[in-house]
Amino acid sequence: MESKIYPLKFLPLYKNVIWGGNRLKDYGFNYAPLPNCGELWALSAVEGRESVIANGFLADNTLNEAIEIYMGELVGDKVFNRYGTEFPLLVKVIDAARDLSIQVHPDDNLAQQRGMPWGKTEMWYVMQASEGARLISGFRRDTTPEEYTAALGAGHLMDLLHSEQPAPGDVFFIPAGRVHALGAGLMVAEIQQTSDCTYRIYDYDRVDSDGHKRQLHTAEAMDAIDFSGVKGHANTNYNARANESTTVADCEHFTTKLLPLDAPIRKNLEEVDTFVLYFCVEGLVAVKSMETIVPLHAGECCLVPATADSVELFPEGKARLLEVTINTDGWDDEPQGRDWLAEFTGDTRG
């Protein structure tokens, strides 16, 4: 008899990059022998880098394998119909000791034209910000492709870009097509579509340990870039209250709420038709649902199945969670992108 699904916790995946830092050790993560761990993938369905379950009888299986078994019970029927066994979100912590490259991501349409299932819209929650640290989000004003190309060729691209000095707790929504970059001294939690496609526009002419410059994707990026200017500040304006969920990002790909905690709370999930992801960005908290308790510290996440009726959250002192779901209102029943349902059932008749 098939055992019942339950809230899942995952083993971290680490990525060494030339701009990476070492502050993830402060949260209890051990990524030795990597010298510069710039990315911690807390939850991933990217091919070749799928998250492995850390708790319960499904331990040592991948998230994708769990979805194969439980399908809509785990992620929600509409989500499974659209994405199949590929979980639709990638969850990271990014630790930038040096500036990241200036880059852009394609949207779904462009990605699918180029043979990829999904584009990449993302959001950042700032966990740490060193004094003077900055980030780039979009253009200062509406810009033409000709102005952009001339500035890039002359080495003056920075003159066109909008930059801000963020503080811990700031949220930045980065839709596909927006040119962006994290600056040195920032650590952010990132929620994004399941895609590892990045078009690198400029990398400060730096080289790796072998003296090689990293590849740029100047031509590929042109069709992806949104050249419109950012109006006002790029960060999200929100007013969060303790023990209440406040929406900080809402798009067709994900809805993220910030949940500051200083006391235990119980949440009713009966009206939620998808999974609920709890991503700890500060402090310690225990997530209890479906008779399972999952402890989390900053940088860890818990996936509560779509069939859960409720969840209880127990912080140790003060804690902060990102609460992530997908708003499926208005979705039809037709699979998007790849025909996941046909591939899963083996019915590829067209």
C-alpha positions in Angstrom: 0.0 0.0 0.0 1.3 3.4 -0.9 2.2 5.5 2.1 0.8 9.0 2.6 2.7 12.0 1.4 4.0 14.5 4.1 5.9 17.8 4.3 9.3 17.4 2.6 12.6 18.9 3.6 15.6 18.8 1.2 19.4 18.4 1.2 21.2 21.6 0.1 23.0 21.8 -3.2 26.0 24.1 -3.5 27.5 25.9 -6.4 31.1 27.4 -6.5 31.4 30.6 -8.5 34.1 33.2 -9.0 32.0 35.9 -7.3 30.9 33.7 -4.4 31.4 34.4 -0.7 31.6 32.3 2.5 28.8 33.7 4.7 26.6 30.6 4.3 28.8 29.0 7.0 27.2 31.4 9.4 23.9 29.6 8.9 25.3 26.2 9.7 25.9 25.0 6.1 29.1 23.0 5.4 30.1 23.2 1.7 33.7 22.2 2.1 35.9 21.8 0.0 34.3 24.5 -2.2 36.3 27.8 -1.7 33.6 30.2 -2.8 30.0 29.0 -2.4 28.0 31.7 -4.2 24.8 29.7 -4.5 22.9 27.4 -2.2 20.0 25.7 -4.1 17.5 24.9 -1.4 15.0 23.4 -3.8 15.6 22.5 -7.4 14.1 20.4 -10.2 16.7 21.5 -12.8 17.8 18.5 -14.8 21.0 17.1 -13.3 20.6 19.2 -10.1 17.4 17.8 -8.6 16.9 18.2 -4.9 17.1 15.1 -2.7 14.5 14.6 0.1 16.1 14.6 3.5 13.3 13.4 5.8 10.8 10.6 6.2 10.5 7.4 4.2 11.1 9.2 0.9 14.6 10.3 2.0 17.2 9.8 -0.7 14.6 10.1 -3.4 14.5 13.3 -5.6 11.7 15.8 -5.6 10.9 14.8 -9.2 10.6 11.1 -8.2 8.1 12.1 -5.4 6.0 14.0 -7.9 6.0 10.9 -10.2 4.4 9.0 -7.3 2.0 11.5 -5.8 1.4 13.9 -8.7 -1.4 16.4 -7.8 -1.5 15.2 -4.2 1.9 16.8 -3.7 1.9 19.9 -6.0 -1.8 20.3 -6.9 -3.8 19.0 -9.8 -3.5 22.1 -11.9 0.2 22.5 -11.3 0.8 18.8 -12.2 -1.3 19.2 -15.4 0.9 22.1 -16.5 4.3 21.1 -15.3 4.2 17.3 -14.8 7.0 15.9 -12.8 9.2 19.0 -13.1 8.6 21.2 -10.0 8.0 24.8 -11.4 10.2 26.8 -8.9 13.9 27.0 -8.1 14.7 28.3 -4.6 18.2 29.7 -3.8 20.3 31.7 -1.5 22.9 33.8 -3.3 26.0 35.1 -1.5 27.8 37.8 -3.5 31.3 38.6 -2.3 32.0 40.3 -5.7 29.7 41.8 -8.3 27.6 39.4 -10.3 27.6 39.8 -14.1 25.1 42.1 -15.7 22.5 39.7 -17.2 19.0 39.2 -18.5 16.7 36.1 -18.7 14.2 35.2 -21.5 10.5 35.0 -21.0 8.5 31.8 -21.7 7.8 32.6 -25.3 11.4 33.3 -26.2 12.7 30.4 -24.2 10.4 28.0 -26.0 11.3 29.4 -29.4 14.9 28.5 -28.4 14.2 24.9 -27.3 13.8 25.5 -23.5 10.6 24.7 -21.6 10.4 27.9 -19.5 11.8 31.4 -19.2 13.0 33.0 -15.9 11.1 35.5 -13.8 12.5 35.8 -10.3 12.4 37.8 -7.1 14.9 38.7 -4.4 14.5 39.0 -0.6 17.6 40.8 0.8 18.9 38.8 3.8 22.2 40.7 4.3 23.5 43.9 2.8 27.0 45.3 3.5 27.4 49.0 3.9 27.4 50.6 0.4 26.3 47.4 -1.4 24.2 48.1 -4.5 22.2 46.2 -7.1 21.1 46.9 -10.6 17.5 46.6 -11.8 16.5 47.8 -15.2 17.3 51.0 -17.1 17.2 54.5 -15.7 15.0 55.7 -18.5 13.4 54.3 -21.6 16.3 53.2 -23.9 16.5 52.3 -27.5 18.3 49.1 -28.7 20.7 51.5 -30.6 21.5 53.4 -27.4 22.1 50.2 -25.6 24.3 48.7 -28.3 26.4 51.9 -28.5 26.9 52.1 -24.7 27.8 48.4 -24.4 30.4 48.8 -27.2 31.9 51.9 -25.7 32.1 50.4 -22.2 29.5 52.8 -20.8 26.6 50.4 -20.1 26.5 51.3 -16.4 25.5 54.9 -17.4 22.2 53.6 -18.6 21.3 51.3 -15.8 19.2 51.9 -12.7 21.0 51.0 -9.4 19.8 51.1 -5.8 21.4 50.6 -2.3 19.2 47.9 -0.7 18.7 47.1 3.0 17.9 43.8 4.7 14.2 43.0 4.2 13.9 44.7 0.8 12.2 42.8 -2.0 12.9 43.2 -5.7 10.8 41.6 -8.4 12.8 40.9 -11.5 10.5 40.0 -14.5 12.0 38.2 -17.4 13.5 40.7 -19.8 14.8 43.1 -17.1 18.5 43.7 -17.1 19.8 43.2 -13.6 22.8 42.3 -11.3 23.5 41.8 -7.6 26.4 43.8 -6.2 29.2 42.7 -3.9 28.2 42.4 -0.2 24.6 41.2 -0.8 23.0 38.0 0.3 19.5 37.3 -1.1 16.9 34.6 -1.0 15.7 34.0 -4.6 12.4 32.5 -5.8 12.4 31.9 -9.6 11.0 29.8 -12.3 12.7 26.4 -12.9 15.2 27.6 -15.5 19.0 28.0 -15.4 19.1 30.1 -18.6 21.1 33.3 -18.1 22.3 35.7 -20.9 25.4 37.4 -19.6 25.8 40.9 -21.0 28.8 42.3 -19.2 31.2 40.7 -16.7 33.7 43.6 -15.9 36.4 41.9 -18.1 37.4 39.6 -15.2 39.0 36.2 -15.7 38.8 32.9 -14.0 41.7 31.0 -12.3 42.9 29.9 -15.7 42.9 33.4 -17.1 39.8 33.0 -19.2 37.0 35.5 -19.5 33.5 34.0 -19.0 31.3 33.7 -22.1 29.1 36.6 -23.0 25.7 36.2 -24.7 25.4 39.7 -26.4 23.4 38.5 -29.4 21.1 36.1 -27.6 20.3 38.8 -25.0 19.0 41.4 -27.5 15.7 39.7 -28.2 15.2 39.2 -24.4 15.8 42.7 -23.1 13.0 45.0 -22.0 14.3 48.5 -22.8 11.7 50.4 -20.8 12.9 52.5 -17.8 12.2 51.8 -14.2 9.7 54.3 -12.7 10.8 55.3 -9.1 12.3 52.7 -6.9 12.7 49.2 -8.1 12.0 47.6 -4.7 8.5 46.5 -3.6 6.6 48.7 -1.1 5.1 46.6 1.6 4.1 46.8 5.3 4.5 43.4 7.0 2.8 42.6 10.4 4.0 40.0 12.9 2.3 36.6 12.4 0.5 37.7 9.3 1.2 36.9 5.6 1.9 39.9 3.4 2.1 39.6 -0.4 5.5 40.9 -1.7 5.5 39.4 -5.2 2.6 38.1 -7.3 2.8 37.0 -10.9 1.6 34.1 -13.1 4.6 32.0 -12.0 4.5 32.4 -8.2 3.0 34.3 -5.3 5.3 35.1 -2.5 4.3 36.3 0.9 6.5 37.5 3.8 5.6 36.0 7.2 7.4 37.5 10.2 6.8 35.3 13.3 7.2 36.0 17.0 4.6 33.5 18.3 3.1 30.2 17.2 0.3 30.4 14.6 -2.0 28.0 12.7 -3.0 28.5 9.1 -5.9 27.0 7.3 -4.9 25.6 3.9 -8.2 24.1 2.8 -8.8 26.8 0.1 -5.2 26.5 -1.3 -5.2 24.2 -4.3 -1.4 24.0 -4.7 1.6 23.1 -2.6 2.8 25.7 0.0 6.5 26.3 0.2 8.0 27.8 3.5 11.5 29.2 3.0 13.2 30.4 6.2 15.1 33.6 5.7 15.8 34.5 9.3 15.9 32.7 12.6 14.6 29.2 13.5 11.1 27.8 13.0 9.3 24.4 13.1 6.7 23.6 10.5 4.1 21.1 11.6 1.6 19.6 9.1 0.0 16.2 8.4 1.5 14.8 11.7 5.0 15.7 10.6 7.3 18.3 12.1 10.1 19.9 10.0 12.7 22.2 11.7 14.1 25.0 9.5 16.9 27.5 9.9 17.7 30.3 7.5 18.4 28.9 4.0 16.2 25.8 4.4 12.7 25.2 3.0 9.8 22.9 3.5 7.3 21.8 0.9 3.8 21.3 2.3 1.7 19.1 0.0 -1.4 20.4 -1.7 -3.6 17.9 0.2 -2.6 19.5 3.6 -5.6 21.1 5.4 -3.6 23.2 7.8 -0.1 24.1 9.0 1.3 25.2 12.3 4.4 27.3 12.6 6.5 27.5 15.8 9.3 30.1 15.8 12.1 30.1 18.3 12.1 33.8 19.3 11.7 35.8 16.1 11.8 34.3 12.6 10.9 35.2 9.0 9.5 33.0 6.3 8.8 33.4 2.7 5.5 31.6 2.0 5.3 30.6 -1.7 2.3 29.3 -3.7 1.1 29.5 -7.3 -2.1 31.3 -8.1 -3.9 29.0 -10.5 -7.0 31.1 -10.9 -7.9 31.3 -14.5 -5.7 28.4 -15.6 -7.3 26.1 -18.1 -6.7 22.4 -18.2 -4.4 22.4 -21.2 -0.7 21.6 -20.5 1.7 24.5 -21.3 5.1 24.3 -22.8 6.0 20.6 -23.1 3.1 18.2 -23.1 4.0 16.8 -19.7 0.9 14.7 -19.3 1.5 12.9 -22.5 5.1 12.3 -21.7 4.2 11.0 -18.2 1.5 8.6 -19.5 3.5 7.6 -22.6 0.6 8.8 -24.9 2.4 10.9 -27.5 -0.2 10.5 -30.2 -0.8 13.8 -31.9 
